[in-house]
């Protein structure tokens, strides 16, 4: 069996453990301590985060999209394939090393997506970017943790609380979509979405493109008008 090789590591701001980039053959993994946050073999649900959102905004001209979390770029590449050429896509990534890996060790995996003219990369906290926006986005896509809790960064908890959801709602245009990726279901978070003025769908999607194995959850929350 081909062994894993650690390529680089970085301190997650405010986190207790380091993020580690590992490679085994053509497979990549990003770990937080002993927890695997993402793996290049499992991209189905991250891609669905973009494609399911686009399906619900198919009639939107020149959509403005914010993606919270670059990761391995699965959601970004799916968004570039799904949304029209007139779309504007901002990707907010808190950890500079993740952007560096995308342009370095994982450049082939990202396939030039960061250089697409529709894309702007912002190295910042997505909560701050969302908090400053007022009816700017047609969609906000969040994949910054393993679900609606701050595993990677404890401060991410605020994104999924009532205050963070109110900020996300304010950042959306009328009829805009908030899409949230999660490793599993969370009834309390779904309730908070409804209480915050969203009409929601809860979708179960396969983690793998093979349509086998674990299912992840995507909440598609439409800003009620």
ABEGO torsion letter per residue (X at the ends): XBBBBBABBBBBBGBABBBBBBBBEABBBBBBEABBABBAABAAAAAAAAAAAAAAAAABBGBBBBBBEAEAGAAAAAAAAABBAABBBBBBBABAAAAAAAABAAAAAAGGAAABAABBBBBBBAAAAAAABBGABABBBBBABAEBBBAABAAAAAAABAAAAAAAAAABBBGBBBBBBBABBBAAAAAAAAAAGBBBBBBBBBABAAGBEBBBBBBBBBBBX
